[in-house]
Amino acid sequence: MVWQYIFVSVLMVSIFSFLSVASWADARRKEREAYYKSELLKKIAETTGAGANSAIEVLREDERIQARRQREGTRAGGLVLIGIGLGLGALLAGINHQEPIWLVGAIPLFIGAALLFNVYVLSSKE
């Protein structure tokens, strides 16, 4: 009985220690990436004749890439949520035939549809 509490305590300490180290490592990585990016932009501005314009183009291209990745992530999330909604609705329809409990699956289904609507209709395409 006591061993269970010791195990759970050690498990919790291990998990939170791992999460704190992972968070610290991720912050260091982002800091390093920002430093290298700023150094690259400085070198581009110094070496080329029209340095400011080319550095601005590099920044704009980076923003385009980030926006495209965000749209792709939102698209994937919307498709996953639609799949979850359909699966949950089918599961609940199979479990209980008398009540319309399968409509609970419509919640993630509509959230996924809203995400896809946002990606395909509302977001700006460049």
N, C-alpha and C positions, 0 to 999 in steps of 0.2 A: 504494500500500500504506500509506504513512504517512498519507495523507489519510483513510483509513478510521478509523484510531485517533484522529485529531484530531476527526473528525465524531462518533464515539461519545463522546469525552470532553466535547465541547461539548454534545451532546445530554443526557448525564447531568447535567452542571452545570445546564443549563436546566431539566430536569425537577425536580430537587431544589430549585432556587431557587423554582420555581413552587409546589411543594408546601409549602415553608416559608411563603411569603407567603399562600397560601390558608389554611393552618392559623392563622396570626396573624390574618387578617381574620375567620375564623370565630369565634375566641376573642373578638375585639373585639365582634362582633355579639351573641354570647351575653351578654357583660357588659353591653352596652347594653340588651338586652331585659330582663335581670334588674333593672337600675336603673329602667327605665320602669315595670316591674311593681310594684316596691316603692313608687315615687312614686304610682302609681295607687291602691294599697291604702291609703297614707297619706291621700290626698285623700278616698277613700270613707269611711274611718274618721272623718275630721274633719267632713265635710259632713253626713252623715246622722245622725239621732238615735240609731239603733241601729247605730252604725258598726262595731263589732266583729263583730256578727252578719252584716252584709252583706259585710264583707271576708272573713269565713270562707266565706260562700257563693260568693264569687268564686273563692277558692282551690279549693274543692271542685269547682266547675264546670270549672275549668282542669284539675284532676286527672282528671275524667271524660273530658274531651276528649282528654287525652294517653293515657289507657288505651284509649279507642276507636281512636285512631290506631295505637297499638301492635298492637292485635288485628287491625286491617285490614292492617297491614304483614306481620304473621305469616301471615295468611290468604293474602295475595298470594304470599309466599315459599313457602308450602306448595304452592300451585297450580303455581307455576313449577317447583318441584322434582319434582312428580308428572309434569309435562309432559316435563321433562328425562329422568326415569327411563324413561318410556314410549318416548321417541324414541331414547334410547341403547340400550334393549333391542331395539327394532326394527332399528336400524342393525347392532348386533352379531349379531342373528339372521340378517340378510341377508348379512353378510360370511362367517360361518362356520356351516355347517349341521350339521357332525358333532358339535361340542362344545357343551355348554349354556352358552356364554359370554354369552348374552343375559341371564343372571341378574345380571350386573354392573349392569345397568340397574335392578335391584331395590333397590340401595343408596339412590340418591337418591329413588326412588319411596317407600320406607318412611320415609325422613326427612321427606318432604313429607307423608305420611299422618300421621306423628307430630305435625307442626306443626299440621295441621288438626284432629287429635284434641284437641290442647291448646287450640286456639282455641274449638272448639265444645263440648267436654265439660268440660274442667278449669278453664278461666279463669272468673273471676267475672263475671257479667253485671249491670250496673247500669242 
